[in-house]
């Protein structure tokens, strides 16, 4: 029995050594040898910077992914799939078992963003997705710099990746051999260039994982993928609990302030929480306002103040520089909801207040975007100081 185990172990070591020796010029690391009907590419996998994403790719390639649908168990997932979408001067996309762009392995997992990994050159391996936290098996390889896909902006600040209008993608590797093959795939004859559909299938015949060096040999993809998924779930639950406590504390604060509020004939109620100057803006004069909007239950839904957004771990503006005071006319002609502009008109320069806005002075019977129908709102607002006369 011991001899049998030793024999199997030696065969496994021999196989690993042979795979590694195919590319003696490669440094220690984890690689994917992607054999296609147009040639072979070798891709270095950034397992130190994107462990979950690399573990996902490796475990799918080797048929060991713990979350994959049963039909993919013990099956080399990528073998026989295609690069179903090829957009010249942009990217080639593959990894979809359906070949349509809508297929996947039966699960979705979180993004992994690193400020030093940017879509700044050709040959970068990155996850394709349909939005924040929707990674599966699909990936793409860049054919040109594509900074609009980066999670971090030029200043190193994380973009609002949860915004459906913003594309953020996890980079997890880079082509190190086979750039000529990449270009050959990019230049295949197209049936529909706009849709990226090639005239003849570009097939992924085989994906082989190459491990070089001790660290790569001990990269246990299924175990690491499970660990990273579990850690992310713990983080999510922790953040959810913190958000619940913030929400409850805010609602309690609003309940106490509501008892002190003055009510107007319109149905608006407000309370001045901090007095400013004795000066009031003139009708239609341009003024600047900071605000934070909450649902009546205490949850933040919008603000133009970055510190407030950060305290709720939310990004309410696509770019950091967009967190700026809102400039509006002081009067009913302001293009704001009725309760907000009426509330502003109760303030002097420098005043801070809380407005309790009934739904009919807000977004009404139908609601608007993230505001459900017939939703009462609460706003914390500040009318900024009077500008100095020139």
PyMOL commands that set and color helices and strands:
alter all, ss='L'
color gray80, all
select helices_A, chain A and resi 2-21+51-61+70-72+147-149+179-186+214-217+221-260+306-311+320-322+338-344+359-361
alter helices_A, ss='H'
color red, helices_A
select strands_A, chain A and resi 29-36+39-45+85-87+91-94+124-127+139-142+171-177+190-192+197-198+204-212+262-263+269-274+286-295+300-303+326-329+352-357+377-383
alter strands_A, ss='S'
color yellow, strands_A
deselect
rebuild
show_as cartoon
